[in-house]
Amino acid sequence: MSFLGSLFGNRKKFESAVLIDAGADSIAGAYVQYVEGEMPAVLYTQRLPVEIREGEARERAMLRALQILGDTLIREGAPILARTTGKGSADIILVSINAPWQKTLVRTEHLEQETPFVFTKSLVAKALEETSLKAFGKMLVDESVIGTILNGYETRDPYEKKVRRAAIIVLSSLIDEPVAKDVISVLQGVYHTRHILPIAGSSLRYQAVRKAFPHESDLLILDATGPVTSIALVRKGLFVAIAEVPGDNAADTWMERVETELAELAKQYPLPRTIFLLARESDISSLRQMLDTIHLGKLWLSDNPPKIVSVLASHVVGLVRQATATSPDLSLLLMALYLEHRISDVER
């Protein structure tokens, strides 16, 4: 059973969370309050740069920044949490670990019997346990069911229905094992808790964007928030494929690699005409200009290029309340939104 499942299974009231966004160039944290029937409220945020010393591995620099961030959250953020909720400690820590230490994979598992059977959460949990991914040097930290097809039809409310065949689309989060262990160790040292839920950053952001824009059934999600860009393809509301584009977002080779990956996807699937671009707001304008130089229209066999939607913090603040004067941080807002829906899924 997952931590969230055991948390609700023990009838403990879920009230607050610490969010950690661990990236290669910066690291961020937040305290968030969850009240039933209300939007999640971000009470405190902090983002720090990852400063690499001469001869130092990037993961060492990230872990050092994580320790500093944790101390700052305890010193500055915990008193705000205590004044708001009456308790200075959070119920859970959600940590999003980003490239180059994460990998996101998608697969489809099929369940079929000659006689009708009831599709249940326990059946899904057993299927995931039997087919869970294993990769050398990687830790499987999360498997999220992001789509369900019953008797050939996609459904958003699949459980307790009688079916003959089912397919579940699973998004798996793999983290470099030494990094995952070190991140968890640092957080346990700061917060003295084992209630830590890690996930790959690209998996979390994909799921959060789908919650933020539920009516967009056909789209590409271009996630350029870190040094490795991911491209997720969604068709008819279902996750179809994911590709990764390594390299510096500011380099000329980035445009070529994005075009190459899109061309590969186009060989297998018709490409949607909407691209959601995720990036730091300071990078959005330059990345859009770079995408415009690719002449994307030719990949769609059209003179008209696809529509590019820059996902900004302002798109999410209507779903997550920013209860602090600090400027909204898109990555942290998406984390708060993701966790709200993860809680709701466990409660159902």
Sequence and secondary structure as in RCSB ss.txt:
>XXXX:A:sequence
MSFLGSLFGNRKKFESAVLIDAGADSIAGAYVQYVEGEMPAVLYTQRLPVEIREGEARERAMLRALQILGDTLIR
EGAPILARTTGKGSADIILVSINAPWQKTLVRTEHLEQETPFVFTKSLVAKALEETSLKAFGKMLVDESVIGTIL
NGYETRDPYEKKVRRAAIIVLSSLIDEPVAKDVISVLQGVYHTRHILPIAGSSLRYQAVRKAFPHESDLLILDAT
GPVTSIALVRKGLFVAIAEVPGDNAADTWMERVETELAELAKQYPLPRTIFLLARESDISSLRQMLDTIHLGKLW
LSDNPPKIVSVLASHVVGLVRQATATSPDLSLLLMALYLEHRISDVER
>XXXX:A:secstr
  HHHHHHHTT    EEEEEEE SSEEEEEEEE  TTS  EEEEEEEEE    TT  HHHHHHHHHHHHHHHIII
IIHHHHHHHHS SS SEEEEEE TTSEEEEEEEEEEEEEEEEEE HHHHHHHHHHH    TTEEEEEEEEEEEEE
TTEE SS TTEEEEEEEEEEEEEEEEHHHHHHHHHHHHHHH    EEEEEHHHHHHHHHHHHSTT  SEEEEE S
SSEEEEEEEETTEEEEEEEEES TTSHHHHHHHHHHHHHHHHHS   SEEEEE  HHHHHHHHHHHHTT GGGGG
TSSS  EEEE  GGGTTTTSEE SSS   HHHHHHHHHHHHHHHHHH 
